[in-house]
Amino acid sequence: MPMTRTAKILALLALVLGAPLMAADSSRAQQPASFGEWGLACQALGPSETRCALFQRAVRENNALVMEAQVLGLEDGGEPALAVTTPLSVWLPAGVTITIDGGTPKRQEFQTCAARGCIARLEEPGVLELLDAGNEMEVSYATGPDPAQSVTLTLSLIGVGEGVAAIQDAAKKN
């Protein structure tokens, strides 16, 4: 039975959240494992299907996740998404706020929580262009109802465009 797009994206999220940086297979082994500040993770979903994502993680000294951003859905011509994963200790009603280069903040609700964290996805037309054209992205989430209980991280967007182009070029060759 073929996997749905959602199942494929969830499988890729599981890979990105739990696996080290790696190349998809020998045909992609020549690609760099990173683009600017963004890493590349790929997973074979079948004999002729591979899904890749760009990601950037922020972790504490003990390697505990503070936040991870992933750019997903780049191979199939659908609308790409930005997924943000936070620790389980977030205050769910606040969601996640994403601001690119000081522009208009975009608030996203959490869609799900798994063992590794809670996930919010920004799926809207033009998100890829915003990430590619931007220099930095600010991601904020709350750990409690008090506004003082918030975490804000700034991530570099350098390398997003190059990484997306590499994934899409490789997908066209397959």
Secondary structure, 3 states (H helix, E strand, C coil): CCCCHHHHHHHHHHHHHHCCCCCCCCCCCCCCCEECCEEEEEEEEECCEEEEEEEEEEECCCCCEEEEEEEECCCCCCCCEEEEEECCCCCHHHCEEEEECCCCCEEECEEEEECCEEEEEECCCCHHHHHHHCCEEEEEEECCCCCCCEEEEEEECCCHHHHHHHHHHHHHHC
